[in-house]
Amino acid sequence: MPPFRVVAIPSEVAEKVRSQKRSPFHDLPVHAEVATDDAPCRHCLRKFVVAADARILCIYDRFFGLESLPQPGPIYLHGTACERYPEDAGFPEELRDSPRTLEAYANGRNLLARENVEDGRYEPVIERLFQNPEVKYILVNSTTAGCFTFGIERTTAN
């Protein structure tokens, strides 16, 4: 098991978005469409199948459950139920080939470091970021689109 856990958006949030067709942030309406690119669902962290998968675009607070000051932005979810990505499964293999930006935060949404990864070698960067004891969590974002993908938290007290 890796010394970190991958935190996809909560199942309760995904289910509520699907059933109510409203964004979890400010109850804004969602947009439903058939996938036009292979961006990942933020619940199962699998890429969409272009021209086949139904998906929902909604507004989500990337600091949900972590900080009181929000930072909303767009995310995609599968239009139908999908299984949440297992927290102990390590960095999602399906996302290794796409560039991601890792942002390391201290409490209070204090950004301590930001690193772009383009070669798929995420674990050494995660390990290096968590060497700073002030880092409480890491947010992973799309480098090309800038939107939130998932969070990373420590599983050990390092």
Helices and strands as residue ranges (DSSP letters): E 4-7, H 11-20, E 31-34, E 54-61, E 72-78, G 93-95, E 100-106, E 110-117, H 122-130, E 137-142, E 148-154
